[in-house]
Amino acid sequence: MINEMKFAQYVFGSKHCNVYPGEKFENLGRLVDKSSAILLIDANVYNLHRETFSDWKTIIIKPGEDSKQYSTVTDIIRQLIRYEADRTSWLIGIGGGVVTDITGFVASIYMRGVRFGFLPTTLLGIVDAAIGGKNGINVNLYKNLIGTINQPEFILVDHDFLKTLPQEEWINGMAEVIKHACIRDRAMFDLLEQHSLDAICGSDEGLLRDLIARNIDIKMSIVQKDEREAGERKLLNFGHTLGHAIEIFSKLPHGHAVGIGMALAADLSVKHAGLSEDEYSRIIDVLIKYKLPITTSLTMDEVFELIRLDKKRRGNVIDLVLLKSIGSAAIHTVELEELKTVLD
Ligand SMILES: NC(=O)c1ccc[n+]([C@@H]2O[C@H](COP(=O)([O-])OP(=O)(O)OC[C@H]3O[C@@H](n4cnc5c(N)ncnc54)[C@H](O)[C@@H]3O)[C@@H](O)[C@H]2O)c1
């Protein structure tokens, strides 16, 4: 029965993760036994798709980044005990990155580890957060301070959930899609230039399917080679070192901050990595096309101070991911003074 569901298998050492793209939630019962599965669901997703989950054991998680903390974990564990979950149980995370990060973490520590799978319901979750096995929670202002690297057994992508996703969340996800195109997939970058946010969000199901499959494959292939981020996985940080610092000070949504981070990294790429002015302009145009900001009114002194504290800094230099051309990225060492000039 399971063989009828199309999947791509990604191998990680002794484990593998099966990705079921364009599947239906109804087929989840073919992958896990309903009686042994507990669904951890984002409350917004639960409220919008309530009937879908009848007959399943559920734990509802409050939406938002604030849920990624230890008290949520303890609360979930109490509910697992109430459900008499044991080492044969499955935990299935259904929601955006907040829920998949929490689910992967709880599944990794409950009874020293139980099996888990994801049904990501945001674009960012599908193309980024659910992929790669990093999961965890925040401690105070320290993002993802506690966590594990542990791959889910499967990821099932049901496009029907995306029908209720607000536009703001599509834009956040597009930042990661643009990032993947910039570092790895020139042809996908051309595709993004030719299409629009509206086509991807709603009118062109084939285009969305293609983009999702390509993005999952890009991240999976990078992570397969470097699960613990010793080398190649660092390329996924394109726009993120600067973006994270901007996110903290501006309280902008993650994708928006990363958009600005990528614009700055593209600027530095012209100066340090040989990116042509023409390709720089194309990157800026694509960011604007997908409604991502490229500048901020923040005072850059604060942002610079935070970058100075970044763990990627060594003395007065910092390692940043820069582009040689669209689709080709590498790590470059940049002087902090030079970075300050670009930020100013
Ligand atoms: N583990 C990783 O490798 C990794 C990578 C990137 C991001 N992350 C984490 O992911 C989180 C961000 O993920 P996110 O952007 O998906 O945010 P999110 O999980 O907060 O979801 C965004 C919003 O969309 C709502 N939502 C989700 N699915 C919906 C749907 N189908 N219809 C309507 N509303 C829906 C949620 O309730 C929430 O309000 C952050 O905590 C970040 O640290 C993890």
The ligand as an ORCA input file, in Angstrom:
! r2SCAN-3c Opt
* xyz 0 1
  N      15.030     23.676     11.989
  C      15.452     24.429     11.017
  O      16.359     24.078     10.261
  C      14.801     25.762     10.806
  C      15.049     26.492      9.631
  C      14.385     27.685      9.447
  C      13.514     28.154     10.411
  N      13.318     27.436     11.539
  C      12.391     27.910     12.575
  O      11.106     27.982     11.992
  C      10.348     28.967     12.707
  C       9.623     29.812     11.704
  O       8.778     28.983     10.942
  P       7.515     29.570     10.167
  O       7.939     30.733      9.359
  O       6.867     28.428      9.490
  O       6.651     30.197     11.329
  P       5.465     29.658     12.265
  O       5.609     28.226     12.559
  O       5.413     30.609     13.396
  O       4.187     29.861     11.347
  C       3.869     31.154     10.888
  C       2.393     31.469     11.099
  O       1.625     30.770     10.137
  C       0.523     30.103     10.779
  N       0.235     28.951      9.924
  C       0.988     27.853      9.729
  N       0.462     27.095      8.768
  C      -0.673     27.712      8.352
  C      -1.641     27.416      7.362
  N      -1.517     26.359      6.557
  N      -2.691     28.257      7.234
  C      -2.779     29.382      8.013
  N      -1.880     29.730      8.937
  C      -0.828     28.899      9.098
  C       1.030     29.816     12.161
  O      -0.044     29.665     13.062
  C       1.834     31.073     12.459
  O       0.974     32.084     12.899
  C      11.325     29.726     13.576
  O      11.171     29.332     14.898
  C      12.684     29.296     13.056
  O      13.675     29.300     14.058
  C      13.924     26.258     11.742
*
